[in-house]
Amino acid sequence: MRLSILVILLLTSLQSFASYILIPMDAESQAEHLKAYGITYWTLERQMKAKWLLNYRGGSFLLPDAESIRKECRIRGVSFEIISDAEANSILEEISSPARNMEAVVLEKAPKVAVYSPKGNQPWDDAVTMVLTYAEIPYEVVYDEEVLTDQLLLYDWLHLHHEDFTGQYGKFYRAYRAAPWYIQNKKDAEALAAKLGYDKVSEAKRDVALKIRDYVIGGGFMFAMCSATDSFDIALAAEGVDICEPMFDGDPSESGYQSKIDYNKTFAFKDFILERSPMVYEFSSIDMTQRRQVPKETDYFSLMDYSAKWDPIPCMLVQNHTALVKGFMGQTTSFKRDEIKSNVLVMGELKSNGEARYIHGIRGKGFFTFYGGHDPEDYQHRVGDAKTELALHPNSPGYRLILNNVLFPAAKKKKQKT
């Protein structure tokens, strides 16, 4: 009899032992939202699976209980809770209820991350490299040579640094054409294009854009911010058309080039008008920067609400501890709503101003996300400004949107019905 009681007590005790680590992502419970993504990535790197609990406490993560994970959370300052099998099952049962707009998505593999960026750029030149570094998510830098030799096939996720794919050097001509850094960057770009066998930088960038397009069509995940968004689509639409003025490529632009733009080739945008003047710091009518009249104090955009069970992809990409995100400027701050294709999802918008901030779409077997603005915690970033210290913004909703995209390729793919 005593033996039976001891066995029952032992079994009860074992069942109460912790079996999972819950990393809460709501506003009240998490001290380090950004580093929490790094912990999840670190777990996946070690061949352990995780669950992303969509719409549960701000998009929390459920990890296997291991002392190594606990230790890593403590080192990085990430808040976590130890829960039992029974507690985990209760959470998952709640999430699975048809009455709750929640879903548990299995994360299987740490995606291999590439950042398309000039080799000389520092991590703080770009919000994505900055937050990857802060979250301790590893990445590799690629540029034109790697892209043109098909090395993108080695990566699961690609970010486009604030690049100008049109060959107009960021349209910085009016303000910075005499600046040493502008002159040097132009020389470096021309030298690299020549090394790769091109007469013009615009031609090299066109072929780079086409290779990136093919990477996405083949199943890649591509994320871009600021000027890399609209200039990428412009480069695709202007394939075979010279839209550059003499100070950029040495000869005049093509006569009537606007009528030769092919919107069918773009990922996200349609019906835009190109900015012809080299003296205007703008690529086209896509961007709303010069037309928006929004005071900084009221510049916020709202995130859309999606069905976690029926639309898990956009739901993953908008996970946050708030539905309202501070706005921030960039060369390309936001996108004119009327010039976005109907098959592209607008996931974040300032509706009163007719502008989209955060959009997503499918191309071929792959996916792309465009995010307007330069730095989510630097409202009006200017050339030469000091870098953002993310240790001062560990719970940034704007930066969380970037990291949602980084983890997105880790999600288990559901089998398609035939």
N, C-alpha and C positions, 0 to 999 in steps of 0.2 A: 504493500500500500504506500509506504513512504517513498519507495523507488518510483512509483507511478507519479506521485505528487511532484517529486524532484524533476522528473522528465518533463511534466507539463509546465513547471515553472521555468525550466531551461528553454523549452521551445518558445514560451511566451516572451522570455527575455531576448532570445535571438531575433524574434519577429519585430521587437521594438527597436532593435539596433538601426542606426541610420544607414540608408542604402543609396541616397541621392544627395547631390548638392544643388540647391536652388539659388540661382543668381537673379534676384529681383531687379526689375528695370523700371519700376514706378518712381515717381518723383520723390516720395518720402523715404524710401528704403535704400536707395543706391547712392553711395558716396562717389563712385567713379564709373559713370556710365560708359565712357569711351574705353577705358581699360578693360571693362567687362567683355567687350567684343574680343579683345586680345586674349583673355583667359579662355574663351570658347574656342578661338582659333588654335591656341596652344594645346587644348585638349584634343582637337581633331588631328593635329600634327602627330600625336602619339597614338594614333589608330584607335581612339576611343570615340564612340558616337555621342551625339548630344541631341537634345530636342529644343526647338525654338517654339515657345509657347505664345503663339500669335494672339494679341489682344488680352493676354493674361498678365496683369500687373505691368503694363507698359512694354510687353514683348520680352518676357523673362526667358532665361535659359535653364534647362534641366540637364545636369551633368551627372555622370556616375560618381559615387563617393570614393575618393582616393585621397590618401594623405598628401600625395604630391600636388593635387589640385588645391586642396585646402591651403597648403603652404604657399603656393603661387598666388592665391587670392590675397593672403595676408601680406606677402611681399609687395604686391602691386596696389594694395589698399582697396581692393574690390570687396564690397559687401556681399555676404553669402549666408545662406541658412542651411542647416543640416536637417533633412527630413527623412522619415521612415518610408519603408515600402508602402505601408498603408496610407500615409499622407500623400505620397506621390500618386498612388492609384486613385485617391479621392480627387486630386487636382485634375488628373487626366480624364476621369469620369465626368467631372464638371465641364471640362473643355469639349468633350465629345457630344454633349447634349445638343440636340438640334435647336434648342431654345437659346443657346448661347453663341454669340458671334465670336467664336474662338476656334483655334486649330493647333494641333501639335505637329510640327514639321520636323522630320528627322534630318539631322545634319550628319553627313557621312564622311566627307573628305575635306581637308584644308585646301582651298583653291590656291594654285600657284599664281602669284600676282606680278604683273608687269606694269611699269609706268613709262609711257612714251614721253621722253623729256631730253633736252640737250644735256650732254654729259657734265657740263660745267655748272649746272644749276644746283643750288643748295636745297636741302629738304624743306626749308622754310619759304622757298619761292612759290610753293604750291600747297593748297589746303590739304589735298589728298596725301601727298608724301609726308606732310606734317602730322596728320592724324594717324597714318600708318606707323610712323616712328613713335608717336606717343603711346599708341595702343600696343606697341611691340609686335606688329604683324610684319613679317619679312616681305620684301619686294625686290625686284630687279629692274634696273633702268635699261630701256631699249630706245633706239632712235632710228633714223632713216635706214642705216645700213642693215640693222637687224630686221626691220620690217620688210625691206625689199628682198631679203634673202630667206623669207618665209619662217623666221624664227618665232613669230607669234604663235605658231602651232604648239610651242612648248608651254604655253600659258593658258590658264583657265579664265583669267580676268585681266582686262586691259583698261588702264586709265590714260586719257589724253590730257597731258599738261596743257597749260594755257597757250596753245599753239595757234599760228595763223597758217592754215592750209591753203590759202589763196596765193601765197608768195608776195604779199604786200607788207611784210615785216611788221605786222600788228597795227598798221595804219598809224604808226607813231611819227610819221614823216614831219608833219607841221611842227610839233613841239620839241622833237628830239633829234632831228636830222643832223645837227652839229655836235650832239653829245658823243663823247668817246665810246661809250658802251654801245650805242646804236651803230656807229660806224664799224666797230669791231664785230658785232653780231652779224651785220650784213656781209662783211668779208668772210666770216666763218661759214655762213650759210652758202655763199657762192662757191667757196672752196670745196665744201662737202658735196654740193650738187655736181661740180666738175669732176670730182673724184669718182662719183657714182655714174658718170657718163652723160650728164645733162648740160645743156647750154644755159638753162634758166632754172632758178630756184622754184618758180611756179610749176615748172614741168615735173621736177622731182617731187614736190609736195603733192601734186595731183596723183602721181603713181603710188605714193605712200598712202594717200586717202583711199585709193582703189584697193590696195592690199588690205587695209583695215576693214573696208567694206566686205571683202571676201572672207576675212577672218570671222566677222559677225555672221555672215550668211552660212558659213560652215559650222556654226554652233558656238561661237565665242560670246563672251559677255563683255560689253564695252560701256565705259562710263566716261563722261566728259563734263567739264565745267567751263564757265566763262566763254572766252572767244573760241575755244576748241569746238564748241557746239555748232554755232552758225557757220563758222568758216569751213568746217568739215563738210557740211551739207552744200555750201556754196561751191566748194571745190568739186564735189560730185556732179552738181548741176551744170557746172561750167566746163566739164570735160571736153577738151578739144577747142575751147574758145579762149582767146586771149583777153582777159579783163584787167590786165595790169598796165598802168601808165609808165612812161619812160624812166622815171626815177626809181622804179622798182625792177624793171627787167631790160631796160635799154632800148625799147622800141614802143611805139604807140599801141594803145589798146585796139582791139578789133572794132571796126565800124558796126554800129547797131548791135552790140553784143547782148544787150538786154533781151532782145527778141529771140536770141539763140539759146537762152537758158532752158534746160530741160528739167522741170520739176519732178518728172517721173523717176529720176535717178536719186532723189534725196531720201533720207531716212525719215525726217520729221516735218520739214517745212515746205510750203507751197506759196506760189503767187507773190513772192517777195521781190522788191525792187532793189537793185544793187546801188550802193553809194559810189558814184563815179569819181568824185573829187578826192585827190590824195591829201587835201588839206583838212578833210573832215575825219575825225577819229571815230569812224563807224563803218561797218561792212555793208549793211543793208537795212531794209525796213523791218527785219525780224526783231531786232533788239529794241526795247522800250526805254533804254537809259535816258536819252535826251528828251523824251516826251512825257515821262512820268512826273507828276507833281504830287509827291507823297512826302510829307514831313517825316524826318527820322523817327520821331517819337511815336508815330502811328504806323510805321512801316513794318507790317507783319503779314505773313501769308498763311493760309489755312491748308491743312492736309486733308485729303479726301478720306472718306470712310468706306472700306471695302468688306465684302463678305469673306471671312477667313476660310470658310469651307469651300466656297465656290470660286473665289478669286484670290488664291493664296499668294500669287506672285506680287501683284501690287500691294497686297496687305503686308507682305514681308518688307517691302521697300518703304512703307510709311510708318513702320513701328516706331513709337516714340512715347515719351512720358507727358507729352502735350500735343494738342492738335493745332496749336498756334506757334509759328516759328518766326523769330526776328528776321526781317529782311536785311539784305546787304548788297552793296553795289559791286560792279565789275565793268570791264569793257562791254561784255554782254551781261546785263543785269537780269533781264527777263525776256520772255518771248511774247510777241503779239499773238493774242489768242486766235484771231482770224486767219493767221498764216501758218497754223498747225494743221497737219493732215488729220482727217476724221478718224483714222485707225490708230492714232497715237493717244495714249492715256495722259490726261493732265492730272497729276497726283498732288500738286501744290499750286495754289493760285491766289492772286489778289483780285477777286472778282470785280470789285467796284472800279478797278482800273483797266479791266480787260486784258490782264497779263497773266501768263503762266510762268511759274518759277521752277517747276520740277516735273519732267515728263518722261514717259517710258513707252517703248514700243518693241515689236518683234520684227526681225528681218531674216528671212530664210529660217534656219534652225537656231538662230541666235537672238540675243536681246541687246538693247541699248537703253541707256538712261542719260538724259541731259539735265544739268542742274545749273541754273543761272547764278551769276555772281562769282566773286573771287575768293572771299574768306568769310565764313559764317560768323566769325567773332571780330571782324574788322570792317566796320560799316562802309567806309569809303577808302579802300586801299589805294595808295598812290605809289608810283615808282620811288623807291628809296625808303619807304616806310619801314619801321622796325618790325621784326617778326612777331607773330602772335605767340604768347606763352600759353600753351594749352593746359598747363598745370593750374592756371587761373580760371579755366573753363572746363572742368572735368565732366560736367553734365550738359554740355552744349547740345540742344536739340538739332541745330543746323548741321553739326558735325556727325550726329548720329545717323542722319540720312545717308551720308557717305559710307559709313561702316555697314549699314544695312545692305548696300550694294556689294560690298566686299564679301559678306557671308552668303549672299544669295546663291552663288554657284555651288555652295556646299550642300544645298538642299537635295534630298533624295528625289530623283525623277520618277514620276508616276508613269506606269506603262500605258501607252495609248491603246484604246480599244480599236480593234480591226473590224 
